[in-house]
Amino acid sequence: MDNLALLTIGGTLLCCVLVVIGVHVYTSGRAEHAALVDRLAQTGQGRRRGRHRNFRGVDRRIRKTKFGQKLEFRLAATGLDLTPGEFFVYMLAVVIGMWMLAASMLASFFGPIAALVGLWSTFAWLNWQRQKRTERFINQLPELARVLANATQAGLALRTALAMAADELEAPAGEELAKVSDRLAVGHSIEDALGELAKRLPSRELVVLVTTLVLSNTAGGSVVSSLRNLTETLEERKETRREIKTQLSQVTMTAYIVPAMALGAMLVMDSVWSGALDKITGTGLGRVIMLLALGLYGLGFFLVRRVSKIDV
């Protein structure tokens, strides 16, 4: 009986000791993890800790395909905090939702058409996000060239000047230059790092800036004077692009009004004559005429959008 009591007391004490050791190891591990995150943040390798990701299984499968790799590159160019798997799932949700909405509001014939429009709309939205980010970056190019000119005039190397510009400029220029600085930190050349930047955000202004920096770094020359002249040119192009965008705003709105008129006409027709769209699309000739009408509206949309695009 005494031996059993001693064994019980000894086991309890051993468990208490193990619990204390486990708590100590856990807290020290958390402290070391926090210190490591702080060090990485100071070196620029741990800026974004990242949020909880959804649909990880889908994301792993999507990344293994060529479509997933291209989608990952396009998402990186937009600056959106989305993984290829998340975007793919959300895209499927949009496609299915528009199919069901069109089939319930109009007719079952319009379900697949609405699904195709939804699929096109998701990628059009992705391109719009990329274009918007590119426009914001272009607007920051004069300030970027000015910062690089001042840094190089002060005697700093181009790598150091790019890192300093990444800290001083706001997003998206600061984020993109931070990626360039991280590439340079792990051994990539300036030409490769800036070339990846030009691929992510394609624009003539950025290509000119990248070419100027690469040639000045490779062949030498007066980087300061080149950047000063480039700053003035970028300022003039910035004003020109703003004027053209303002003048073409009415044409851009017309491009979106054209398909909206088609949708509004079908809704009015179905509300005035209940079941009209079901009866029209119930015959082969009606389907052909409806597809032809929708094709003409779509052609009008793309033609107006094409006219409103002016390369500067």
Secondary structure, 3 states (H helix, E strand, C coil): CHHHHHHHHHHHHHHHHHHHHHHHHHHHHHHHHHHHHHHHHHHCCCCCCCCCCCCHHHHHHHHCCHHHHHHHHHHHHHCCCCCHHHHHHHHHHHHHHHHHHHHHHCCCCHHHHHHHHHHHHHHHHHHHHHHHHHHHHHHHHHHHHHHHHHHHHCCCCHHHHHHHHHHHCCCCHHHHHHHHHHHHHCCCCHHHHHHHHHHHCCCHHHHHHHHHHHHHHHHCCCHHHHHHHHHHHHHHHHHHHHHHHHHCHHHHHHHHHHHHHHHHHHHHHHHHCCCHHHHHCCCHHHHHHHHHHHHHHHHHHHHHHHHCCCCC
